[in-house]
Amino acid sequence: MAEDMELNGDPKTKQDSKKSKEKEEPAKTVPLYKLFSFADPLDHLLMFLGTVGAFGNGISMPLMTLIFGNMINAFGSSNNSKEVVDEVSKVIPH
């Protein structure tokens, strides 16, 4: 009986050993083209919209960094208040 005990104290059964053998089998994979062969036009549209949205989300922070950097440079490049407003108005889109 003691040899049938695992390290955590649970008795080891034959079903447990069968399950562990079944788990050792590698998962079946599907080629990428076959995976998308089941997609309908709505799925293609949603994948396209998701790609465009991901691109927009990824480009927003670098774009805002460039705009903000140009705006800060416009503040620092002029000496009087009228020039500051004119310079910032050139940088920031309305």
N, C-alpha and C positions, 0 to 999 in steps of 0.2 A: 504494500500500500504506500509506503514512504517513497518508493521509486516512481510511483504514478503522480506524485505531487510536483507542481511547478515551483519556481522560486517564490512566487507571490502567495503560495499556499492553496491555490485552487487545484482541484483534481483534474488531471489531464485525461480527456476522453478520446475515443477513436474519431468522433465527429470533429473535434478540434483539429486533429492532425489532417483530416480530409480537407477541411476548410483552408488550412494553411497551404496545402498542396495546390488547391484551386487558385489561391491568391498569387502563387508564384508564377502563373502563366502570364506572359506579357499581354498588354492591352492591344487590341486590334486597332490599327490606324487606317485612316482613309485619306487618299490623296486630296489635295486642295481643290482641284478642278471637279472632283466628284462631290465634294462637300457643297460647292456652290451650284451644282447641277439641279438641286432640289429647290432653289430659290425662285420665287415667282417675281413678276415685275414690281410688286409693292416692296418686296425685300430688297431688290436692287435699288429702288428709289430711296429707301430708308438707309441703306449702306452709303449711298452717295451723299445724302444729307448729313449723315454722321461724319463722313470724311470732311466735308466742307466745314461743318461746325468745329471739328477738331483742329482743322487748319486755322480757322478764325480765332479759336481759343489760344492756340500756340503762338500766333503772330501778334496778339494784342499787347502783351507785356513788352516785347522789344520795341514795338511801334510807339507805345506810350513813353518808353524811356527816351527814344529819340526826340519825340515832340517836347517832352519836359526838359531835356537837355538843351535843345535849341531855345526854349523859352527862357531858361535860366541864363543862357549866354546873352540873350537880348536884353535882359535886365542889367547885366554887368557891363555891356559895351557902350552904353550911353550915359551922359552926365546929367542932363536936365530932365524934368518930368515929361515934357512934351515929346522929347525923343524916345523916352521909354515906352510911352503908349503907342507911338508909331511903330517902333521896332517889334514890340510884342504883338501888335496887330498883324504884322507881316508874317510872323511865325505861326501863330495859332489860327487854324481855320475857323471861320465863322459858322 
